[in-house]
């Protein structure tokens, strides 16, 4: 196996673990019967998965924001208010912005949209 392929595999594995942490965290935050202790236990358990994977340098804006979201989540777990509502709303807002950033890459502008449909009228 060439070193180039190995680096790509490490990068993909790291990105998948980060996104898995993100989706699990957001789903926990969106629960109607939100419990801070359950959130703490599961988030720390999910963070253990990130620790097991070797960290790789990421340059994409989405991925850099994803890492900062994870760091912010862990910071809020350590230092939070009694109700955790402010932190929860901030994390949900940041999560929505992060999902929006990811979806920006999947949309493409039509190059010649004027010439696409012409029925003759």
N, C-alpha and C positions, 0 to 999 in steps of 0.2 A: 504494500500500500504506500502510495506516495505521501509525503508530508502535507502537500496541498489539500488532498482529500481529507486527511485526518483533521486539519484545521477547520475545514468546512463542516465536518461532522460535529466537532466540538462546539462550533458556533451555533449550528442548528439546534443541538441539544440544549445549550444554554438559553437560547431564545424560547424554546418550547417550555422550559421550566419556568421562565419569567412570565410567560403568558398564562401558564396554568395557575401560577400564584395569583396573578391579576384577576382571572375569571372567578376563581374560588373566593377571593376577597370581596369582589363586587357582589357575587351572589349572596354572601353572608350579610353584607351591608344592606341589601335590598329586602331582606326578610322583614315581614310585618311584625313578627314577635321577636325583635332583635334583642339578643342577650350579650352583654359585654364579656362575660366570662367564657361563653361558648366561642365568641369571636376571638378572644385572646388565645384560647387553647388551640383552636384550629389554625389560626394564622401562624402561630409559632411552629406548629407541626408542618405547615406548608413551607415555612422558611427553612426548615431542616432539609427539604429537597433542594433548595437553592444552594445551600452550603455544600451538598455532596457533589455538585457539578462544578467543574473548573470554570472560573470567570474568564470571559473573552472580551476584548475591546469592541465596543459597538459604537458606530458613528451616526446612525440614522436618528433623526429627530424623535421619531416615535419610540425607538428603543431607549434612547437617553431619557426621555420623559417617563417611560415605563420603569426604569431603574430608580428615578427620583420618586415616583409614586410608591414604590416598594419601600424605599427608605423613609418616606413620610409616614407610611402606615406603621412601620416599626417604631418610629419616634412617637407617634400618637399613642401607641400601645403602652409605652413607658411613661409618658407624661400626658395625662388626659384629665379632663374635668370629671366631676362626679357623674353627670348624666351622659357624657360622651356624644351628645346630640350635635354640638358644633363640629366636632371632629368628624362625625359620621357624615354630615351634610357636605363638609369640605372634601372628604374622600370621594363621595358620590359624584360631586361636581367635577373633580379632577379625573375620575374614572370615565365620566361621560365625554369630557374633552379629549381624553386619550383614545377612546373608541372612535371619536369623530376624526382624530388625526390619522388613525389607522385606515379608516374608510376612505379618506381623501385619495389614497393611492389606488383604490380599486375603480374609481370613476375616470372615464376618459371623455374628453370633449370631442364631439363630432367634427371632423375636419371640413367636410363639405356638406353641411346640413341643408343649404339652400338648394343644392342640385339633387338632393336625395329623393324628394317627392315632387313630381310634376305630372298631374293628370290631364293637363291640356286646357283647363278652364281659365 
